[in-house]
Amino acid sequence: MGILRVLVNTMGRVSTFRSYQFVLLLTAALAVVAFYFFGSERHDFSSTTKRIKQTQASHNTNRNDADLSLDTRLVHPEGGELERDGEEGEVRARRADSGHEVSQYYHALMMFTKVDKSRSLQEKFRVAMLSMAKYSLFLDKEVLVLHFVSDEASRELGERMLPELLLVGTFQYEVVFHDVGVLSQKLFPIVEAMQKHFSAGSGAYYSDAIFFLSVAMHHIMPTDLQRIVQLDLDLKYRSNIRELFLEFDHFPPGAVIGIAREMQPVYRHTFWQYRKENPQSRVGEPPPDGLPGFNSGVMLLDLGAMRTSALYNQLLEPRNVAQLADQYHFRGHLGDQDFFSMIGMEHPGLFHQLACGWNRQLCTWWREHGYGDVFQLYYRCEGPVYIYHGNCNTPIPDD
């Protein structure tokens, strides 16, 4: 009887509700149901964005979710939404505040192929990204766009690693993966003729085309992408990478590429026959008065200037490449670096020379292979070190 009395009293109270109160309760209940039904896992996220978001969430339980969540839109680097482009082989994700106004994008590109098969490359990637995130400072309305040229397996690895490696970064960033096969297909017709002069193999191979990406990037990237920095994976940053981008402002008229000199007597050796025939030449001589060639570990590519430079594009033509290679008796094996070093001997005005501290190469291989007497003339680097380059697998000093 007690239970029956409670039930009767309850029904009585319900019956006293005014009609509009009942409607309000019903509306609220439907809203809750709709939220959980439509807001659970029914969004059509890109696989990349979703996986990075899930991985990042597992590392950030004690941090502000609004600050760390990845934007689930696919965003074009120059602004506006962009769908996944299968033809271009691009996969995009973004860490940014929703609706955040952007005034400037800074683009940086790295080769990221076969990383899944190499513990050494994975460790280099870890060192590079941790140090970049540690020192990088950007303004509130600026975004660092990280481009990776990658195969599928390495891309999946990068998607898993990047959120943790960039965790300490306080800047906004966007990640773009470019399919190495798609880019190689575009590059091959442009660089095929020069590959026989600057590749380790005996001929022009389709797979080698990607080592000339910087040479012809202005032909295959979207025209609204005007400037990009290309970086090797075996780097360790000791300063704010934003300062490197400011070097674009110091390009002299006619310059299209910013690059540091080679810090070993590589081209003293490579140009040996030309130097023998031209003993008064500065080709291959050490700095400050010589032409030691360039190192492509850190490069600033003014893609807009590369597109409009008649001289630079003429130098890409097969007959001109062959003519210069014959003139200098040149045969290299370092891809784009060899091409830039060769044309720099003839046309130094195409290049803005970075201070050696922006690419402090550590390799000493040539010191033990016949050039110990002159090695230090090439290797010395006065001034602060902004980026260490552990080329030829040289250990990089600890901070």
C-alpha positions in Angstrom: 0.0 0.0 0.0 2.9 2.3 0.7 4.3 1.8 -2.8 0.9 2.4 -4.3 0.5 5.7 -2.3 3.9 6.9 -3.6 2.9 6.1 -7.1 -0.4 7.9 -6.8 1.3 11.0 -5.4 3.9 11.0 -8.1 1.3 10.8 -10.8 -0.5 13.6 -9.1 2.6 15.8 -9.3 3.2 15.0 -12.9 -0.4 15.9 -13.7 0.1 19.3 -12.2 2.9 20.2 -14.6 1.8 23.0 -16.9 1.9 22.0 -20.6 4.8 24.2 -21.5 7.0 22.6 -18.8 6.3 19.2 -20.3 7.2 20.4 -23.7 10.5 21.9 -22.4 11.4 18.6 -20.8 10.6 16.6 -23.9 12.7 19.0 -26.0 15.7 18.7 -23.7 15.5 14.9 -23.7 15.5 14.8 -27.5 18.5 17.1 -27.6 20.5 14.8 -25.4 19.6 11.8 -27.6 20.5 13.7 -30.8 23.9 14.8 -29.3 25.0 11.3 -28.5 23.6 9.8 -31.7 25.0 12.3 -34.2 28.0 13.5 -32.3 29.7 10.2 -31.5 31.7 8.7 -34.3 29.6 9.5 -37.3 31.7 12.3 -38.8 33.5 11.5 -42.0 37.0 12.3 -40.8 40.1 11.7 -43.0 42.0 8.7 -41.8 45.1 10.7 -41.2 43.5 13.4 -39.1 41.6 10.9 -37.1 44.6 8.7 -36.3 46.8 11.7 -35.4 44.0 13.1 -33.2 43.6 9.8 -31.4 47.4 9.4 -30.9 47.7 13.0 -29.7 44.9 12.6 -27.2 46.6 9.7 -25.6 49.6 11.9 -24.8 47.7 14.9 -23.6 45.4 13.9 -20.8 46.8 16.7 -18.6 46.8 19.5 -21.1 44.2 21.8 -22.5 42.1 19.9 -25.1 41.1 23.1 -26.9 44.8 23.9 -27.4 45.9 20.5 -28.6 43.0 19.1 -30.6 43.6 18.7 -34.3 41.3 20.6 -36.7 39.4 17.9 -38.5 39.1 20.0 -41.7 41.5 19.4 -44.6 43.1 22.8 -44.9 44.9 24.3 -47.9 48.3 25.8 -46.8 47.3 29.2 -48.3 43.9 29.2 -46.6 40.4 27.8 -47.3 39.2 24.3 -47.1 40.5 21.6 -49.3 39.3 18.0 -49.9 41.8 15.1 -50.0 43.5 15.2 -53.4 44.2 11.6 -54.5 45.8 12.7 -57.8 48.4 14.8 -56.0 49.0 12.1 -53.4 48.6 14.5 -50.5 47.4 13.8 -47.0 46.8 16.7 -44.7 46.2 17.3 -41.0 46.4 20.3 -38.9 46.9 21.4 -35.3 45.4 24.8 -34.9 42.8 26.6 -32.9 39.4 26.3 -34.5 38.6 29.5 -36.4 42.0 31.0 -35.7 42.9 33.8 -38.1 46.1 33.2 -40.0 48.3 36.0 -41.4 51.4 34.0 -42.5 52.3 30.4 -43.5 55.9 29.2 -43.3 56.5 26.1 -45.4 59.3 23.5 -44.7 59.8 20.3 -46.6 61.7 17.1 -45.7 62.3 13.8 -47.5 60.7 11.0 -45.4 61.1 7.8 -47.4 62.0 4.3 -46.2 62.0 5.6 -42.6 59.8 2.7 -41.5 62.7 0.3 -42.4 65.5 2.3 -40.7 66.0 2.7 -37.0 68.8 5.2 -37.8 66.4 7.4 -39.8 63.8 7.2 -37.1 66.3 8.4 -34.5 67.4 11.3 -36.8 63.7 12.2 -37.3 63.1 12.2 -33.6 66.1 14.4 -32.9 65.2 16.8 -35.6 61.5 17.2 -34.6 62.2 17.4 -30.9 64.8 20.1 -31.3 62.7 22.0 -33.9 59.7 22.0 -31.5 61.9 23.0 -28.6 63.2 26.2 -30.1 60.5 27.3 -32.6 58.6 30.4 -31.7 55.9 31.9 -34.1 53.4 34.7 -33.7 49.8 34.0 -32.8 48.6 34.3 -36.4 51.4 32.3 -38.0 51.4 28.6 -39.0 54.4 26.3 -39.7 53.5 23.9 -42.5 55.5 20.7 -42.4 55.7 18.9 -45.8 57.0 15.3 -45.9 57.7 13.5 -49.1 57.0 9.9 -48.2 56.0 6.4 -49.1 52.9 5.0 -47.5 54.5 2.9 -44.8 56.7 5.8 -43.7 53.7 8.2 -43.8 51.8 6.0 -41.4 54.9 5.9 -39.1 55.2 9.7 -39.3 51.5 10.1 -38.4 52.1 8.1 -35.2 55.3 9.8 -34.2 54.7 13.5 -35.0 52.1 14.4 -32.3 54.4 13.3 -29.5 57.5 14.8 -31.1 55.8 18.2 -31.5 54.1 18.1 -28.1 56.4 20.7 -26.6 55.8 23.1 -29.4 53.8 26.2 -28.7 53.1 27.1 -32.3 50.4 26.2 -34.7 51.3 23.7 -37.4 49.9 21.9 -40.4 51.3 18.5 -41.7 51.2 17.6 -45.4 52.4 14.2 -46.7 53.3 14.1 -50.4 53.4 10.7 -52.2 57.0 10.1 -53.4 55.8 8.2 -56.4 53.5 11.0 -57.6 56.2 13.6 -57.3 58.8 11.4 -59.0 56.5 10.9 -61.9 56.2 14.7 -62.3 59.9 15.3 -61.9 61.3 12.6 -64.1 60.7 14.3 -67.5 62.3 17.6 -66.2 65.4 16.2 -64.6 66.0 13.0 -66.5 68.8 14.5 -68.6 70.8 15.8 -65.6 70.6 12.6 -63.6 73.4 10.9 -65.6 75.7 13.8 -64.5 74.8 14.0 -60.9 73.6 10.5 -59.8 75.5 7.6 -58.1 74.1 5.2 -60.8 75.3 4.9 -64.3 72.1 6.3 -65.9 68.9 8.1 -65.4 66.6 6.2 -63.1 63.0 7.0 -62.4 63.5 6.4 -58.7 66.5 8.8 -58.6 64.3 11.7 -59.8 63.2 12.6 -56.3 66.8 13.6 -55.4 66.4 16.5 -57.7 63.2 17.8 -56.2 64.6 21.1 -55.2 65.9 21.7 -58.7 62.5 21.7 -60.3 60.1 22.1 -57.4 58.9 25.4 -58.8 57.5 23.4 -61.8 55.5 20.9 -59.8 54.2 22.7 -56.7 51.1 24.9 -56.8 51.8 28.4 -58.1 50.4 30.0 -54.9 53.3 28.4 -52.9 55.9 31.0 -53.2 58.6 30.1 -50.7 59.7 26.9 -49.0 62.6 25.7 -47.0 64.0 22.2 -47.7 65.7 20.5 -44.9 67.6 17.2 -44.5 66.4 14.8 -41.8 69.8 14.5 -40.0 69.6 18.0 -38.5 69.5 19.3 -34.9 68.1 22.8 -34.3 69.6 25.1 -31.8 67.6 28.2 -32.6 64.1 29.4 -33.8 63.5 28.1 -37.3 61.4 31.2 -37.9 64.7 33.2 -38.1 65.8 31.0 -41.0 62.8 32.1 -43.1 63.8 35.7 -42.5 66.8 35.0 -44.7 64.5 35.3 -47.7 64.4 39.0 -47.1 68.2 39.2 -47.6 68.2 37.7 -51.1 70.0 40.0 -53.5 68.4 40.8 -56.9 68.5 37.8 -59.2 69.0 35.2 -56.4 66.6 32.3 -56.3 68.1 29.9 -53.7 69.6 30.4 -50.3 72.2 27.8 -49.4 75.3 27.4 -47.3 78.7 26.4 -48.7 80.1 22.9 -48.6 82.4 22.5 -45.5 84.6 19.7 -46.9 86.9 19.7 -50.0 84.4 17.6 -51.9 84.4 19.9 -55.0 88.2 20.4 -54.8 88.3 16.7 -55.5 85.3 16.6 -58.0 86.6 19.4 -60.2 90.2 18.1 -60.1 90.6 17.9 -63.9 89.2 21.4 -64.5 91.4 22.8 -61.7 94.4 21.1 -63.3 93.6 22.7 -66.7 92.9 26.1 -65.0 95.3 26.4 -62.1 94.4 30.1 -61.5 90.7 29.2 -61.1 88.8 29.8 -57.8 86.7 26.6 -58.5 87.0 24.2 -55.6 89.2 26.6 -53.5 88.3 27.2 -49.9 86.6 30.3 -48.5 86.6 33.2 -48.2 87.9 33.8 -51.7 87.3 30.4 -53.3 84.3 28.6 -54.7 84.0 25.5 -52.5 80.5 24.5 -53.8 77.3 24.2 -51.8 75.7 21.8 -49.3 72.0 21.1 -49.8 71.2 20.1 -46.2 69.4 23.4 -45.6 68.0 25.3 -48.6 65.7 28.3 -49.0 63.8 28.0 -52.3 62.2 31.1 -53.6 59.8 29.3 -55.9 58.3 32.5 -57.2 61.8 33.8 -58.3 62.7 30.4 -59.7 59.6 30.5 -61.9 60.4 33.9 -63.3 64.2 33.6 -63.6 64.9 33.1 -67.3 68.6 32.3 -66.5 67.7 29.6 -64.0 65.2 27.9 -66.2 67.6 28.0 -69.2 70.2 26.2 -67.1 67.7 23.3 -66.6 67.5 22.6 -70.3 69.3 19.3 -71.2 71.7 20.9 -73.7 72.9 23.5 -71.2 73.3 21.0 -68.4 75.5 18.9 -70.7 77.5 21.9 -71.9 78.4 22.9 -68.4 79.1 19.4 -67.3 81.5 19.0 -70.3 83.1 22.5 -69.6 83.9 21.6 -66.0 84.6 17.8 -66.7 82.0 17.3 -64.0 80.6 14.0 -62.8 79.0 13.9 -59.4 76.8 11.7 -57.3 75.0 14.0 -54.8 71.9 15.0 -56.9 70.7 18.5 -56.5 73.7 19.6 -54.5 76.0 18.8 -57.5 73.8 20.7 -59.9 73.7 23.8 -57.7 77.4 23.6 -57.0 78.2 23.4 -60.8 75.9 26.2 -61.9 77.2 28.3 -58.9 80.7 28.2 -60.3 79.4 29.9 -63.4 76.5 31.9 -62.0 77.1 32.7 -58.3 74.5 35.5 -58.5 71.7 32.9 -58.5 72.5 32.1 -54.8 72.2 33.8 -51.5 74.9 32.3 -49.3 73.7 31.4 -45.8 76.1 31.8 -42.9 77.8 28.5 -42.1 76.0 28.4 -38.8 72.7 27.7 -40.5 74.1 24.4 -41.8 77.0 23.5 -39.6 78.1 20.3 -41.3 80.0 17.8 -39.0 81.3 15.2 -41.4 85.1 14.9 -41.5 85.4 12.1 -44.1 87.7 13.9 -46.4 90.1 14.8 -43.7 91.1 11.1 -43.5 91.0 10.6 -47.3 93.7 12.6 -48.8 92.9 16.2 -47.8 94.1 16.5 -44.2 96.5 19.3 -45.1 93.7 21.7 -46.3 90.7 20.2 -44.6 90.4 22.9 -41.8 90.3 25.6 -44.4 86.9 24.3 -45.5 85.7 23.0 -42.2 86.0 26.0 -39.9 82.9 27.9 -39.1 83.1 31.1 -37.1 80.0 32.5 -35.4 77.0 31.0 -33.7 75.6 27.6 -34.7 71.9 27.6 -35.5 71.5 24.2 -37.0 73.8 21.2 -36.7 74.0 18.8 -39.7 75.1 15.3 -38.9 76.0 14.4 -42.4 77.7 11.1 -43.2 76.2 9.7 -40.0 78.3 11.9 -37.8 77.1 12.2 -34.2 75.6 15.5 -33.3 76.8 17.2 -30.0 74.4 17.2 -27.1 73.0 20.5 -25.9 
